[in-house]
Amino acid sequence: MEQLGMTQKALAMKMNCSQQYISKVLKGRENMSLETLCKIEKALDVKILNSNIKVK
């Protein structure tokens, strides 16, 4: 996040959650849902998940 110039507070605002939640996630104290990962991708304009996975 620092490389992107974004603070935890700014990310929390973009994701509509608390800064405390972001802090817990980044410290590994809180598990993330797939929905949360998608929100982070959108807020930071980055790709985290590989969308090329094929389901059989």
CHARMM-style PDB file with segment names, atoms N, HN, CA, C and O in Angstrom:
ATOM      1  N   MET     1       0.817  -1.184   0.000  1.00  0.00      PROA
ATOM      2  CA  MET     1       0.000   0.000   0.000  1.00  0.00      PROA
ATOM      3  C   MET     1       0.862   1.251   0.000  1.00  0.00      PROA
ATOM      4  O   MET     1       0.540   2.234  -0.667  1.00  0.00      PROA
ATOM      5  N   GLU     2       1.954   1.214   0.745  1.00  0.00      PROA
ATOM      6  HN  GLU     2       2.216   0.415   1.286  1.00  0.00      PROA
ATOM      7  CA  GLU     2       2.834   2.378   0.787  1.00  0.00      PROA
ATOM      8  C   GLU     2       3.359   2.713  -0.604  1.00  0.00      PROA
ATOM      9  O   GLU     2       3.474   3.886  -0.961  1.00  0.00      PROA
ATOM     10  N   GLN     3       3.676   1.686  -1.389  1.00  0.00      PROA
ATOM     11  HN  GLN     3       3.583   0.734  -1.099  1.00  0.00      PROA
ATOM     12  CA  GLN     3       4.179   1.908  -2.744  1.00  0.00      PROA
ATOM     13  C   GLN     3       3.136   2.594  -3.611  1.00  0.00      PROA
ATOM     14  O   GLN     3       3.474   3.307  -4.556  1.00  0.00      PROA
ATOM     15  N   LEU     4       1.863   2.376  -3.285  1.00  0.00      PROA
ATOM     16  HN  LEU     4       1.588   1.797  -2.517  1.00  0.00      PROA
ATOM     17  CA  LEU     4       0.777   2.995  -4.043  1.00  0.00      PROA
ATOM     18  C   LEU     4       0.357   4.331  -3.435  1.00  0.00      PROA
ATOM     19  O   LEU     4      -0.530   5.005  -3.960  1.00  0.00      PROA
ATOM     20  N   GLY     5       0.996   4.714  -2.328  1.00  0.00      PROA
ATOM     21  HN  GLY     5       1.717   4.167  -1.902  1.00  0.00      PROA
ATOM     22  CA  GLY     5       0.693   5.987  -1.688  1.00  0.00      PROA
ATOM     23  C   GLY     5      -0.654   6.010  -0.996  1.00  0.00      PROA
ATOM     24  O   GLY     5      -1.308   7.052  -0.942  1.00  0.00      PROA
ATOM     25  N   MET     6      -1.077   4.870  -0.466  1.00  0.00      PROA
ATOM     26  HN  MET     6      -0.547   4.023  -0.510  1.00  0.00      PROA
ATOM     27  CA  MET     6      -2.377   4.802   0.190  1.00  0.00      PROA
ATOM     28  C   MET     6      -2.209   4.383   1.648  1.00  0.00      PROA
ATOM     29  O   MET     6      -1.449   3.469   1.965  1.00  0.00      PROA
ATOM     30  N   THR     7      -2.922   5.060   2.509  1.00  0.00      PROA
ATOM     31  HN  THR     7      -3.539   5.803   2.251  1.00  0.00      PROA
ATOM     32  CA  THR     7      -2.895   4.721   3.925  1.00  0.00      PROA
ATOM     33  C   THR     7      -3.971   3.688   4.235  1.00  0.00      PROA
ATOM     34  O   THR     7      -4.874   3.452   3.432  1.00  0.00      PROA
ATOM     35  N   GLN     8      -3.864   3.081   5.401  1.00  0.00      PROA
ATOM     36  HN  GLN     8      -3.131   3.272   6.053  1.00  0.00      PROA
ATOM     37  CA  GLN     8      -4.893   2.138   5.837  1.00  0.00      PROA
ATOM     38  C   GLN     8      -6.244   2.838   5.927  1.00  0.00      PROA
ATOM     39  O   GLN     8      -7.270   2.267   5.558  1.00  0.00      PROA
ATOM     40  N   LYS     9      -6.241   4.056   6.413  1.00  0.00      PROA
ATOM     41  HN  LYS     9      -5.407   4.519   6.713  1.00  0.00      PROA
ATOM     42  CA  LYS     9      -7.493   4.811   6.553  1.00  0.00      PROA
ATOM     43  C   LYS     9      -8.134   5.066   5.193  1.00  0.00      PROA
ATOM     44  O   LYS     9      -9.347   4.920   5.038  1.00  0.00      PROA
ATOM     45  N   ALA    10      -7.323   5.448   4.208  1.00  0.00      PROA
ATOM     46  HN  ALA    10      -6.338   5.567   4.334  1.00  0.00      PROA
ATOM     47  CA  ALA    10      -7.850   5.708   2.863  1.00  0.00      PROA
ATOM     48  C   ALA    10      -8.396   4.428   2.238  1.00  0.00      PROA
ATOM     49  O   ALA    10      -9.446   4.446   1.595  1.00  0.00      PROA
ATOM     50  N   LEU    11      -7.681   3.316   2.428  1.00  0.00      PROA
ATOM     51  HN  LEU    11      -6.828   3.302   2.951  1.00  0.00      PROA
ATOM     52  CA  LEU    11      -8.157   2.033   1.906  1.00  0.00      PROA
ATOM     53  C   LEU    11      -9.472   1.652   2.570  1.00  0.00      PROA
ATOM     54  O   LEU    11     -10.403   1.200   1.903  1.00  0.00      PROA
ATOM     55  N   ALA    12      -9.547   1.833   3.871  1.00  0.00      PROA
ATOM     56  HN  ALA    12      -8.791   2.200   4.413  1.00  0.00      PROA
ATOM     57  CA  ALA    12     -10.775   1.516   4.602  1.00  0.00      PROA
ATOM     58  C   ALA    12     -11.950   2.336   4.078  1.00  0.00      PROA
ATOM     59  O   ALA    12     -13.059   1.819   3.940  1.00  0.00      PROA
ATOM     60  N   MET    13     -11.712   3.592   3.791  1.00  0.00      PROA
ATOM     61  HN  MET    13     -10.811   4.012   3.903  1.00  0.00      PROA
ATOM     62  CA  MET    13     -12.784   4.443   3.265  1.00  0.00      PROA
ATOM     63  C   MET    13     -13.246   3.943   1.900  1.00  0.00      PROA
ATOM     64  O   MET    13     -14.447   3.903   1.632  1.00  0.00      PROA
ATOM     65  N   LYS    14     -12.301   3.560   1.031  1.00  0.00      PROA
ATOM     66  HN  LYS    14     -11.326   3.592   1.249  1.00  0.00      PROA
ATOM     67  CA  LYS    14     -12.664   3.054  -0.296  1.00  0.00      PROA
ATOM     68  C   LYS    14     -13.412   1.732  -0.211  1.00  0.00      PROA
ATOM     69  O   LYS    14     -14.256   1.436  -1.056  1.00  0.00      PROA
ATOM     70  N   MET    15     -13.101   0.933   0.818  1.00  0.00      PROA
ATOM     71  HN  MET    15     -12.415   1.175   1.505  1.00  0.00      PROA
ATOM     72  CA  MET    15     -13.723  -0.383   0.965  1.00  0.00      PROA
ATOM     73  C   MET    15     -14.968  -0.344   1.845  1.00  0.00      PROA
ATOM     74  O   MET    15     -15.657  -1.353   1.997  1.00  0.00      PROA
ATOM     75  N   ASN    16     -15.256   0.826   2.426  1.00  0.00      PROA
ATOM     76  HN  ASN    16     -14.696   1.645   2.302  1.00  0.00      PROA
ATOM     77  CA  ASN    16     -16.396   0.981   3.322  1.00  0.00      PROA
ATOM     78  C   ASN    16     -16.289   0.041   4.527  1.00  0.00      PROA
ATOM     79  O   ASN    16     -17.230  -0.677   4.864  1.00  0.00      PROA
ATOM     80  N   CYS    17     -15.122   0.068   5.161  1.00  0.00      PROA
ATOM     81  HN  CYS    17     -14.357   0.652   4.888  1.00  0.00      PROA
ATOM     82  CA  CYS    17     -14.914  -0.717   6.378  1.00  0.00      PROA
ATOM     83  C   CYS    17     -14.051   0.119   7.318  1.00  0.00      PROA
ATOM     84  O   CYS    17     -13.683   1.247   6.989  1.00  0.00      PROA
ATOM     85  N   SER    18     -13.731  -0.427   8.473  1.00  0.00      PROA
ATOM     86  HN  SER    18     -14.029  -1.344   8.740  1.00  0.00      PROA
ATOM     87  CA  SER    18     -12.950   0.328   9.449  1.00  0.00      PROA
ATOM     88  C   SER    18     -11.450   0.186   9.210  1.00  0.00      PROA
ATOM     89  O   SER    18     -10.985  -0.801   8.639  1.00  0.00      PROA
ATOM     90  N   GLN    19     -10.712   1.185   9.656  1.00  0.00      PROA
ATOM     91  HN  GLN    19     -11.090   1.986  10.120  1.00  0.00      PROA
ATOM     92  CA  GLN    19      -9.253   1.134   9.577  1.00  0.00      PROA
ATOM     93  C   GLN    19      -8.741   0.006  10.459  1.00  0.00      PROA
ATOM     94  O   GLN    19      -7.727  -0.618  10.144  1.00  0.00      PROA
ATOM     95  N   GLN    20      -9.432  -0.260  11.557  1.00  0.00      PROA
ATOM     96  HN  GLN    20     -10.255   0.246  11.812  1.00  0.00      PROA
ATOM     97  CA  GLN    20      -9.037  -1.337  12.460  1.00  0.00      PROA
ATOM     98  C   GLN    20      -9.102  -2.685  11.753  1.00  0.00      PROA
ATOM     99  O   GLN    20      -8.233  -3.533  11.950  1.00  0.00      PROA
ATOM    100  N   TYR    21     -10.128  -2.885  10.929  1.00  0.00      PROA
ATOM    101  HN  TYR    21     -10.835  -2.196  10.769  1.00  0.00      PROA
ATOM    102  CA  TYR    21     -10.253  -4.137  10.177  1.00  0.00      PROA
ATOM    103  C   TYR    21      -9.087  -4.285   9.202  1.00  0.00      PROA
ATOM    104  O   TYR    21      -8.501  -5.363   9.095  1.00  0.00      PROA
ATOM    105  N   ILE    22      -8.749  -3.210   8.493  1.00  0.00      PROA
ATOM    106  HN  ILE    22      -9.225  -2.335   8.580  1.00  0.00      PROA
ATOM    107  CA  ILE    22      -7.630  -3.238   7.549  1.00  0.00      PROA
ATOM    108  C   ILE    22      -6.344  -3.583   8.289  1.00  0.00      PROA
ATOM    109  O   ILE    22      -5.550  -4.395   7.814  1.00  0.00      PROA
ATOM    110  N   SER    23      -6.139  -2.979   9.433  1.00  0.00      PROA
ATOM    111  HN  SER    23      -6.783  -2.319   9.819  1.00  0.00      PROA
ATOM    112  CA  SER    23      -4.945  -3.241  10.229  1.00  0.00      PROA
ATOM    113  C   SER    23      -4.861  -4.712  10.619  1.00  0.00      PROA
ATOM    114  O   SER    23      -3.798  -5.324  10.510  1.00  0.00      PROA
ATOM    115  N   LYS    24      -5.969  -5.279  11.070  1.00  0.00      PROA
ATOM    116  HN  LYS    24      -6.832  -4.782  11.159  1.00  0.00      PROA
ATOM    117  CA  LYS    24      -5.995  -6.696  11.459  1.00  0.00      PROA
ATOM    118  C   LYS    24      -5.698  -7.602  10.272  1.00  0.00      PROA
ATOM    119  O   LYS    24      -4.965  -8.582  10.405  1.00  0.00      PROA
ATOM    120  N   VAL    25      -6.259  -7.283   9.124  1.00  0.00      PROA
ATOM    121  HN  VAL    25      -6.854  -6.487   9.016  1.00  0.00      PROA
ATOM    122  CA  VAL    25      -6.029  -8.087   7.918  1.00  0.00      PROA
ATOM    123  C   VAL    25      -4.555  -8.044   7.533  1.00  0.00      PROA
ATOM    124  O   VAL    25      -3.957  -9.081   7.245  1.00  0.00      PROA
ATOM    125  N   LEU    26      -3.971  -6.857   7.526  1.00  0.00      PROA
ATOM    126  HN  LEU    26      -4.457  -6.015   7.760  1.00  0.00      PROA
ATOM    127  CA  LEU    26      -2.577  -6.703   7.118  1.00  0.00      PROA
ATOM    128  C   LEU    26      -1.607  -7.360   8.092  1.00  0.00      PROA
ATOM    129  O   LEU    26      -0.514  -7.773   7.704  1.00  0.00      PROA
ATOM    130  N   LYS    27      -2.006  -7.455   9.349  1.00  0.00      PROA
ATOM    131  HN  LYS    27      -2.894  -7.120   9.664  1.00  0.00      PROA
ATOM    132  CA  LYS    27      -1.160  -8.102  10.359  1.00  0.00      PROA
ATOM    133  C   LYS    27      -1.418  -9.602  10.453  1.00  0.00      PROA
ATOM    134  O   LYS    27      -0.761 -10.303  11.221  1.00  0.00      PROA
ATOM    135  N   GLY    28      -2.381 -10.092   9.664  1.00  0.00      PROA
ATOM    136  HN  GLY    28      -2.915  -9.522   9.040  1.00  0.00      PROA
ATOM    137  CA  GLY    28      -2.689 -11.517   9.678  1.00  0.00      PROA
ATOM    138  C   GLY    28      -3.530 -11.953  10.859  1.00  0.00      PROA
ATOM    139  O   GLY    28      -3.581 -13.142  11.174  1.00  0.00      PROA
ATOM    140  N   ARG    29      -4.180 -11.026  11.509  1.00  0.00      PROA
ATOM    141  HN  ARG    29      -4.138 -10.061  11.253  1.00  0.00      PROA
ATOM    142  CA  ARG    29      -5.014 -11.342  12.672  1.00  0.00      PROA
ATOM    143  C   ARG    29      -6.481 -11.551  12.307  1.00  0.00      PROA
ATOM    144  O   ARG    29      -7.289 -11.952  13.144  1.00  0.00      PROA
ATOM    145  N   GLU    30      -6.805 -11.277  11.068  1.00  0.00      PROA
ATOM    146  HN  GLU    30      -6.148 -10.951  10.388  1.00  0.00      PROA
ATOM    147  CA  GLU    30      -8.186 -11.410  10.582  1.00  0.00      PROA
ATOM    148  C   GLU    30      -8.148 -12.113   9.236  1.00  0.00      PROA
ATOM    149  O   GLU    30      -7.345 -11.764   8.370  1.00  0.00      PROA
ATOM    150  N   ASN    31      -9.005 -13.093   9.062  1.00  0.00      PROA
ATOM    151  HN  ASN    31      -9.656 -13.376   9.766  1.00  0.00      PROA
ATOM    152  CA  ASN    31      -9.106 -13.781   7.779  1.00  0.00      PROA
ATOM    153  C   ASN    31      -9.917 -12.937   6.805  1.00  0.00      PROA
ATOM    154  O   ASN    31     -10.851 -12.235   7.190  1.00  0.00      PROA
ATOM    155  N   MET    32      -9.537 -13.023   5.532  1.00  0.00      PROA
ATOM    156  HN  MET    32      -8.778 -13.594   5.219  1.00  0.00      PROA
ATOM    157  CA  MET    32     -10.255 -12.284   4.501  1.00  0.00      PROA
ATOM    158  C   MET    32     -11.172 -13.212   3.730  1.00  0.00      PROA
ATOM    159  O   MET    32     -10.850 -14.376   3.491  1.00  0.00      PROA
ATOM    160  N   SER    33     -12.303 -12.684   3.351  1.00  0.00      PROA
ATOM    161  HN  SER    33     -12.564 -11.738   3.545  1.00  0.00      PROA
ATOM    162  CA  SER    33     -13.201 -13.422   2.466  1.00  0.00      PROA
ATOM    163  C   SER    33     -12.815 -13.104   1.025  1.00  0.00      PROA
ATOM    164  O   SER    33     -12.042 -12.181   0.766  1.00  0.00      PROA
ATOM    165  N   LEU    34     -13.353 -13.865   0.108  1.00  0.00      PROA
ATOM    166  HN  LEU    34     -13.981 -14.615   0.318  1.00  0.00      PROA
ATOM    167  CA  LEU    34     -13.134 -13.593  -1.313  1.00  0.00      PROA
ATOM    168  C   LEU    34     -13.673 -12.207  -1.662  1.00  0.00      PROA
ATOM    169  O   LEU    34     -13.084 -11.487  -2.468  1.00  0.00      PROA
ATOM    170  N   GLU    35     -14.779 -11.849  -1.058  1.00  0.00      PROA
ATOM    171  HN  GLU    35     -15.257 -12.433  -0.403  1.00  0.00      PROA
ATOM    172  CA  GLU    35     -15.368 -10.522  -1.291  1.00  0.00      PROA
ATOM    173  C   GLU    35     -14.401  -9.416  -0.858  1.00  0.00      PROA
ATOM    174  O   GLU    35     -14.247  -8.411  -1.552  1.00  0.00      PROA
ATOM    175  N   THR    36     -13.753  -9.609   0.292  1.00  0.00      PROA
ATOM    176  HN  THR    36     -13.878 -10.425   0.856  1.00  0.00      PROA
ATOM    177  CA  THR    36     -12.794  -8.622   0.777  1.00  0.00      PROA
ATOM    178  C   THR    36     -11.610  -8.504  -0.171  1.00  0.00      PROA
ATOM    179  O   THR    36     -11.152  -7.397  -0.455  1.00  0.00      PROA
ATOM    180  N   LEU    37     -11.108  -9.637  -0.664  1.00  0.00      PROA
ATOM    181  HN  LEU    37     -11.480 -10.536  -0.433  1.00  0.00      PROA
ATOM    182  CA  LEU    37     -10.009  -9.604  -1.631  1.00  0.00      PROA
ATOM    183  C   LEU    37     -10.403  -8.823  -2.880  1.00  0.00      PROA
ATOM    184  O   LEU    37      -9.607  -8.048  -3.410  1.00  0.00      PROA
ATOM    185  N   CYS    38     -11.610  -9.024  -3.342  1.00  0.00      PROA
ATOM    186  HN  CYS    38     -12.257  -9.654  -2.912  1.00  0.00      PROA
ATOM    187  CA  CYS    38     -12.093  -8.303  -4.527  1.00  0.00      PROA
ATOM    188  C   CYS    38     -12.189  -6.805  -4.258  1.00  0.00      PROA
ATOM    189  O   CYS    38     -11.876  -5.996  -5.131  1.00  0.00      PROA
ATOM    190  N   LYS    39     -12.619  -6.433  -3.057  1.00  0.00      PROA
ATOM    191  HN  LYS    39     -12.874  -7.091  -2.348  1.00  0.00      PROA
ATOM    192  CA  LYS    39     -12.704  -5.020  -2.695  1.00  0.00      PROA
ATOM    193  C   LYS    39     -11.317  -4.387  -2.646  1.00  0.00      PROA
ATOM    194  O   LYS    39     -11.132  -3.245  -3.065  1.00  0.00      PROA
ATOM    195  N   ILE    40     -10.341  -5.139  -2.131  1.00  0.00      PROA
ATOM    196  HN  ILE    40     -10.491  -6.067  -1.790  1.00  0.00      PROA
ATOM    197  CA  ILE    40      -8.970  -4.633  -2.077  1.00  0.00      PROA
ATOM    198  C   ILE    40      -8.435  -4.428  -3.487  1.00  0.00      PROA
ATOM    199  O   ILE    40      -7.816  -3.405  -3.780  1.00  0.00      PROA
ATOM    200  N   GLU    41      -8.676  -5.403  -4.361  1.00  0.00      PROA
ATOM    201  HN  GLU    41      -9.179  -6.234  -4.123  1.00  0.00      PROA
ATOM    202  CA  GLU    41      -8.248  -5.271  -5.759  1.00  0.00      PROA
ATOM    203  C   GLU    41      -8.812  -4.000  -6.382  1.00  0.00      PROA
ATOM    204  O   GLU    41      -8.095  -3.241  -7.033  1.00  0.00      PROA
ATOM    205  N   LYS    42     -10.090  -3.784  -6.174  1.00  0.00      PROA
ATOM    206  HN  LYS    42     -10.672  -4.401  -5.644  1.00  0.00      PROA
ATOM    207  CA  LYS    42     -10.752  -2.623  -6.767  1.00  0.00      PROA
ATOM    208  C   LYS    42     -10.224  -1.322  -6.164  1.00  0.00      PROA
ATOM    209  O   LYS    42      -9.951  -0.365  -6.888  1.00  0.00      PROA
ATOM    210  N   ALA    43     -10.081  -1.288  -4.847  1.00  0.00      PROA
ATOM    211  HN  ALA    43     -10.302  -2.066  -4.259  1.00  0.00      PROA
ATOM    212  CA  ALA    43      -9.640  -0.070  -4.170  1.00  0.00      PROA
ATOM    213  C   ALA    43      -8.212   0.313  -4.541  1.00  0.00      PROA
ATOM    214  O   ALA    43      -7.900   1.495  -4.683  1.00  0.00      PROA
ATOM    215  N   LEU    44      -7.340  -0.691  -4.699  1.00  0.00      PROA
ATOM    216  HN  LEU    44      -7.593  -1.651  -4.584  1.00  0.00      PROA
ATOM    217  CA  LEU    44      -5.938  -0.423  -5.012  1.00  0.00      PROA
ATOM    218  C   LEU    44      -5.640  -0.481  -6.505  1.00  0.00      PROA
ATOM    219  O   LEU    44      -4.531  -0.164  -6.937  1.00  0.00      PROA
ATOM    220  N   ASP    45      -6.631  -0.886  -7.287  1.00  0.00      PROA
ATOM    221  HN  ASP    45      -7.532  -1.143  -6.936  1.00  0.00      PROA
ATOM    222  CA  ASP    45      -6.466  -1.058  -8.733  1.00  0.00      PROA
ATOM    223  C   ASP    45      -5.291  -1.989  -9.037  1.00  0.00      PROA
ATOM    224  O   ASP    45      -4.411  -1.683  -9.841  1.00  0.00      PROA
ATOM    225  N   VAL    46      -5.316  -3.156  -8.348  1.00  0.00      PROA
ATOM    226  HN  VAL    46      -6.030  -3.405  -7.694  1.00  0.00      PROA
ATOM    227  CA  VAL    46      -4.293  -4.188  -8.542  1.00  0.00      PROA
ATOM    228  C   VAL    46      -4.975  -5.539  -8.714  1.00  0.00      PROA
ATOM    229  O   VAL    46      -6.142  -5.706  -8.359  1.00  0.00      PROA
ATOM    230  N   LYS    47      -4.242  -6.491  -9.258  1.00  0.00      PROA
ATOM    231  HN  LYS    47      -3.294  -6.354  -9.546  1.00  0.00      PROA
ATOM    232  CA  LYS    47      -4.746  -7.854  -9.414  1.00  0.00      PROA
ATOM    233  C   LYS    47      -4.095  -8.724  -8.350  1.00  0.00      PROA
ATOM    234  O   LYS    47      -2.868  -8.787  -8.267  1.00  0.00      PROA
ATOM    235  N   ILE    48      -4.896  -9.392  -7.542  1.00  0.00      PROA
ATOM    236  HN  ILE    48      -5.893  -9.341  -7.610  1.00  0.00      PROA
ATOM    237  CA  ILE    48      -4.398 -10.295  -6.507  1.00  0.00      PROA
ATOM    238  C   ILE    48      -4.708 -11.732  -6.885  1.00  0.00      PROA
ATOM    239  O   ILE    48      -3.861 -12.618  -6.772  1.00  0.00      PROA
ATOM    240  N   LEU    49      -5.924 -11.945  -7.332  1.00  0.00      PROA
ATOM    241  HN  LEU    49      -6.612 -11.225  -7.424  1.00  0.00      PROA
ATOM    242  CA  LEU    49      -6.372 -13.292  -7.674  1.00  0.00      PROA
ATOM    243  C   LEU    49      -6.137 -13.594  -9.142  1.00  0.00      PROA
ATOM    244  O   LEU    49      -6.229 -12.706  -9.989  1.00  0.00      PROA
ATOM    245  N   ASN    50      -5.835 -14.838  -9.440  1.00  0.00      PROA
ATOM    246  HN  ASN    50      -5.760 -15.560  -8.752  1.00  0.00      PROA
ATOM    247  CA  ASN    50      -5.663 -15.288 -10.817  1.00  0.00      PROA
ATOM    248  C   ASN    50      -7.033 -15.664 -11.360  1.00  0.00      PROA
ATOM    249  O   ASN    50      -7.630 -16.649 -10.926  1.00  0.00      PROA
ATOM    250  N   SER    51      -7.522 -14.890 -12.295  1.00  0.00      PROA
ATOM    251  HN  SER    51      -7.037 -14.090 -12.648  1.00  0.00      PROA
ATOM    252  CA  SER    51      -8.858 -15.141 -12.841  1.00  0.00      PROA
ATOM    253  C   SER    51      -8.830 -16.126 -14.002  1.00  0.00      PROA
ATOM    254  O   SER    51      -9.860 -16.361 -14.633  1.00  0.00      PROA
ATOM    255  N   ASN    52      -7.674 -16.704 -14.294  1.00  0.00      PROA
ATOM    256  HN  ASN    52      -6.837 -16.513 -13.781  1.00  0.00      PROA
ATOM    257  CA  ASN    52      -7.550 -17.661 -15.389  1.00  0.00      PROA
ATOM    258  C   ASN    52      -7.732 -19.101 -14.931  1.00  0.00      PROA
ATOM    259  O   ASN    52      -7.425 -20.032 -15.677  1.00  0.00      PROA
ATOM    260  N   ILE    53      -8.218 -19.288 -13.735  1.00  0.00      PROA
ATOM    261  HN  ILE    53      -8.467 -18.532 -13.130  1.00  0.00      PROA
ATOM    262  CA  ILE    53      -8.433 -20.633 -13.210  1.00  0.00      PROA
ATOM    263  C   ILE    53      -9.649 -21.236 -13.897  1.00  0.00      PROA
ATOM    264  O   ILE    53     -10.705 -20.609 -13.975  1.00  0.00      PROA
ATOM    265  N   LYS    54      -9.491 -22.461 -14.394  1.00  0.00      PROA
ATOM    266  HN  LYS    54      -8.633 -22.971 -14.331  1.00  0.00      PROA
ATOM    267  CA  LYS    54     -10.594 -23.142 -15.064  1.00  0.00      PROA
ATOM    268  C   LYS    54     -11.183 -24.189 -14.129  1.00  0.00      PROA
ATOM    269  O   LYS    54     -10.462 -25.009 -13.560  1.00  0.00      PROA
ATOM    270  N   VAL    55     -12.483 -24.150 -13.982  1.00  0.00      PROA
ATOM    271  HN  VAL    55     -13.068 -23.484 -14.444  1.00  0.00      PROA
ATOM    272  CA  VAL    55     -13.191 -25.099 -13.135  1.00  0.00      PROA
ATOM    273  C   VAL    55     -13.685 -26.241 -13.998  1.00  0.00      PROA
ATOM    274  O   VAL    55     -14.285 -26.017 -15.049  1.00  0.00      PROA
ATOM    275  N   LYS    56     -13.432 -27.474 -13.554  1.00  0.00      PROA
ATOM    276  HN  LYS    56     -12.944 -27.655 -12.701  1.00  0.00      PROA
ATOM    277  CA  LYS    56     -13.868 -28.646 -14.323  1.00  0.00      PROA
ATOM    278  C   LYS    56     -15.196 -29.145 -13.823  1.00  0.00      PROA
ATOM    279  OT1 LYS    56     -15.725 -30.125 -14.348  1.00  0.00      PROA
TER     280      LYS     56
END
